[in-house]
Amino acid sequence: MELDLLDVHFDLKDIKPREIEEVLEDPFSVRLLPDQDRPDGEARYYALGRTVTDRYLFLCFWSDGKNVRVVAARDLTEAERKFYDRKYAQFK
């Protein structure tokens, strides 16, 4: 998939494109169902994941199967990190 980082709502100096790719490729990432009730009709997905360097990130993105456009990215909150860790423990 092609990663589209045009017009993002976060600092690309703080969250590197490689970290975003790592979260999207994380086999244990938690993907949440799309946000269906948007006025523009665009489905957005949410992902909780971890990078190779153990940085936990939240992503909001949309995908058409070929391209992934990341809308927002940030570090996980403590509650989100505990949720991710519980889900990760189920797969181990």
Secondary structure, DSSP 4 states (H G I P E B T S, - for coil): -EEE-TT-SS-TTTS-HHHHHHHHH-TT-EEEEEE---TT---EEEEEEE-TTS-EEEEEEEE-SSEEEEEEEEEPPHHHHHHHHHHHHHH-
